Amino acid sequence: MPTPSEPTAAIATRVERVRLKELKLLDKNARFMAPGPFQRLVDNLP
């Protein structure tokens, strides 16, 4: 089996059925940045 550092490594996943009422928002969203830090990141890209 490939190691996680190899590009062909599989990611373990599973499918679950849950009621919409059971879903919860995350306290911290890894895909969101405040405008200030985001602009600094953009400005530092070559």
HUBEL-V644140 format. One record per residue. N is the residue number from 1. RES is the residue in one small letter. OMEGA is omega in degrees with one decimal (* if undefined). Layout:
{{N RES OMEGA} {N RES OMEGA}}
//
This chain:
{{1 m -179.4} {2 p 175.5} {3 t -177.9} {4 p -179.2} {5 s 178.6} {6 e -176.7} {7 p -178.1} {8 t -178.3} {9 a 179.3} {10 a 175.5} {11 i 179.3} {12 a 179.0} {13 t 174.2} {14 r 178.4} {15 v 177.9} {16 e 173.0} {17 r 178.1} {18 v 176.1} {19 r 179.5} {20 l -180.0} {21 k -178.2} {22 e -179.7} {23 l -179.5} {24 k 175.0} {25 l 176.0} {26 l 176.3} {27 d -179.0} {28 k -179.7} {29 n -177.4} {30 a -179.2} {31 r -177.2} {32 f 172.9} {33 m 174.8} {34 a -176.4} {35 p -178.6} {36 g 178.4} {37 p 178.9} {38 f -179.9} {39 q 177.3} {40 r 176.6} {41 l 179.9} {42 v -178.8} {43 d -178.5} {44 n 177.2} {45 l -179.1} {46 p *}}
//
